[in-house]
Amino acid sequence: MAGGSTASENVGGRRVGIRPGDLVGAITGEAGVESRSIGAIEINDGFSLAAVPDALADQIIDALRATKVRELRLASEYRGPWPLTVSPEKHSSPDL
């Protein structure tokens, strides 16, 4: 990915069946972003992270907030520059 990357955090992870392909599909289908623009995706138990280009972050996060993935409305937000190190034990996302 050229340029800087932003971490998009999404409530919904392994526990509700979210897979990397689900996030790629939502980003490409709803935000109109090419899959090659998406960086690393990390799926944890209760949340997921996606590296997205800084220049497209607003567009992607708005699109994710407006759609459902696996019947779950994603609460997407910025988490800072990628790479982002998150400890699931210290993470504040609610249990799903």
Buried (B, 14 or more C-beta within 10 A) or exposed (E): BEEEBBBBBBBBBBEBEBBBEBBBBBBBEBBEBEEEBBBBBBBBBBBBBBBBBEEBBEBBBEBBBEBEBEEBEBBBEEBEEBEBEBEEEEEEBEEB
